[in-house]
Amino acid sequence: MSKSTNKGYETVKQADRGYAGHFNSPYSEPMGKPLSLRFPQSLDSFLEAEAKKNGTNKTALVREAVKFFKQLQEERAGNTASG
């Protein structure tokens, strides 16, 4: 009796994960350490709704909000230095 082998995994294509199984980031700089956040339910519900509306996820929204905040701080620092 011959032993059958499940080879279904061969039909699944894997996305290019870069080198050595690392995830290819859409960002030009390396990613920092992971950060875990807890929000009050009202903010979590807001993030969930915005993510759904924009076709993205909560992580991407928070990342963009922090990036925007950083830009504002840099602009304020520039205006203070020149003003």
C-alpha positions as CSV (number, residue, x, y, z in Angstrom):
1,M,0.0,0.0,0.0
2,S,1.5,3.3,-1.0
3,K,1.3,6.3,1.3
4,S,-0.4,9.4,-0.2
5,T,1.1,12.8,0.5
6,N,-0.9,15.9,0.7
7,K,0.7,18.3,-1.7
8,G,-2.0,21.0,-1.6
9,Y,0.5,23.5,-0.2
10,E,2.2,23.5,-3.6
11,T,-0.8,25.3,-5.2
12,V,-0.6,28.2,-2.9
13,K,1.6,31.0,-4.2
14,Q,3.5,33.0,-1.6
15,A,4.0,36.7,-2.0
16,D,7.5,38.0,-2.3
17,R,8.7,38.5,1.3
18,G,12.1,39.9,0.5
19,Y,15.1,38.2,1.9
20,A,15.1,35.5,4.5
21,G,11.3,35.7,5.0
22,H,11.3,39.4,6.0
23,F,8.3,41.5,5.3
24,N,8.8,44.2,2.6
25,S,7.7,47.4,4.2
26,P,6.0,50.1,2.1
27,Y,8.0,52.7,4.0
28,S,11.4,53.9,2.9
29,E,13.0,53.6,6.4
30,P,13.3,50.6,8.6
31,M,10.5,50.0,11.1
32,G,11.1,50.5,14.8
33,K,10.1,48.2,17.6
34,P,6.4,47.1,17.9
35,L,4.1,49.2,20.1
36,S,1.0,48.1,21.7
37,L,-1.8,50.6,22.5
38,R,-5.1,50.5,24.3
39,F,-7.7,53.1,23.5
40,P,-11.0,53.9,25.3
41,Q,-13.9,52.2,23.5
42,S,-15.1,55.5,22.0
43,L,-11.7,56.1,20.3
44,D,-11.5,52.4,19.2
45,S,-14.9,52.6,17.7
46,F,-13.9,55.8,15.8
47,L,-10.7,54.2,14.5
48,E,-12.6,51.1,13.4
49,A,-15.2,53.2,11.5
50,E,-12.5,55.4,9.9
51,A,-10.5,52.4,8.9
52,K,-13.5,50.8,7.3
53,K,-14.5,54.0,5.5
54,N,-10.9,54.5,4.2
55,G,-10.3,50.9,3.3
56,T,-7.3,50.5,5.6
57,N,-6.6,49.3,9.1
58,K,-6.4,51.0,12.6
59,T,-2.6,50.6,12.6
60,A,-2.2,52.5,9.4
61,L,-4.5,55.3,10.7
62,V,-2.6,55.7,13.9
63,R,0.7,55.7,12.1
64,E,-0.5,58.4,9.7
65,A,-1.8,60.5,12.7
66,V,1.5,60.3,14.5
67,K,3.3,61.2,11.2
68,F,1.0,64.2,10.8
69,F,1.6,65.3,14.4
70,K,5.3,65.1,13.9
71,Q,5.1,67.3,10.8
72,L,3.0,69.9,12.8
73,Q,5.6,69.9,15.5
74,E,8.4,70.4,13.0
75,E,6.5,73.2,11.3
76,R,5.9,74.9,14.7
77,A,9.6,74.6,15.6
78,G,10.5,76.1,12.2
79,N,8.1,79.0,12.7
80,T,9.3,79.7,16.2
81,A,12.9,79.7,15.1
82,S,12.2,82.2,12.3
83,G,9.7,84.3,14.1
